[in-house]
Amino acid sequence: MDYGGAHNKQIRYILSRDSIIREHYYPHQKDDGEILFRLNDRMKVPILNDDFSRLVNLISDLNINTWKSKYSPQMIDTNYNVLDGEQWRVMYREDSNEYIVTGDNAYPNLLPLGQPTLNREQSAYYRLIQILELNFEKPER
C-alpha cells in the first residue's frame, strides 16, 4: 500500500506473513526539476502467527476485493477539481487473485462499503491505514 501527495511525503506499507514494514519517502528535486523520492526511514516489525491471523481477518472485513479499481472525485461530482491532494494505491492478494485499487482524493466508503467518498476519515481506505499502523504502536518484543 502506498500513499502521499505529488510533492509531499510518501508512505509505503509492506505486509508479509512474518513482518510488516513501513517506509517513508521524501521528495528531492533534481537540478532539472525532476522530483525523486528518497527512502528516509524504514521500520520493520515482526508479526507472530496469532497477530497475523487477526490482521488478515481485520483486512478481510474491509472486502478490498469488492472495491472499485479506481476512485476519483469526479465519481461523486463531475465538476469537482483538485490541483493537489492525496494519491494512493493498494495492492492486495487473496488466494490466487490480485487486486489493485488506486485513488486520487477519493476513497472507498465504509458504509455503504466500497462506494466513493471524499471523506478520508470515514473511508475503508483510512481504516486500512489504522489497522496497519496498530502494529507500529506496540512495544518492542
Order of alpha helices (4+ residues) and beta strands (2+ residues): beta-beta-beta-beta-alpha-beta-beta-beta-beta-beta-alpha
